[in-house]
Amino acid sequence: MKVLKRQATTAFSDNDHQHTYRKEGPRNGHISPVEMRIGQPDFLDMENAPKPAGYQEFHETADVVIETPSKFFLVSGSSEGFTLLNAFDGALLASGVGDTNLVKMSSILPPGCQEMAPRPVSLPQGALVPIAYASLCSDAPGEVISAAVAIGIPQDETRAGLIMEYSARAEESIVKAQVKKMVEKGMELRNRAIKDVMAISATYRVASIGAVFAGVVLWK
């Protein structure tokens, strides 16, 4: 092992013509195959290594981003647009989330999550906003499009609730009934008794290009 260490250190030192890396000193641990091949040490003690600028700020921000939400509120909207994307953007604005960065979530409501009532008048511009949503865009004039989301609130508040999303080229009543049924079936699959089912929907008859949007915003 001592012979291998001297060979690796020598190779590393000889290759470091511009003194880019620190010189290898005595250390505990093994010499990896990669280290032997290129003469570059695989630093083992990363816990005590100096942290790059911004490291602490990044981790503090990451903690906030992944914090489990404790509140939720429902949003919906519809819009005409210049293109399909413009119509979708307009539906987001009509829903009150158009100036945020939406982070699409899968369909679980955290245990104990409570509805925000009234919902926030506005959200911080550019904020990362966790949301489960349904949407639909169409460029067929005269077509009716609808989107809906529903939440199954469990009787046991220590258990997770369920969010379902659905959209279709159909009347609002049909889409809303379908998404509620989806929640009931999903909670049944989990053997979880339902306390309440909440839902919100949007519908629109397309003039030229249109979009609908409905979502459940998860908030801290």
Buried (B, 14 or more C-beta within 10 A) or exposed (E): EEEEBEEBBEBBBEEBEEEEEEEBEEEEEEBEEEBEEEBBBEBEEEEEEEEEEEEEEEEEEEEEEEEEBBBBBBBBBBBBBEEBEBBBBBBBBBBBBBBBEBEEBEBEBEBEBEBBEEBEEEBEEEEEBBBBBBBBBBBEEEEBBBBBBBBBBBEEEEBBBBBBBBBBEBEBEBBBBBBBBBBBEBBEEEEBEBEEBBBBBBBBEBEEBBBBBBBBBBBE
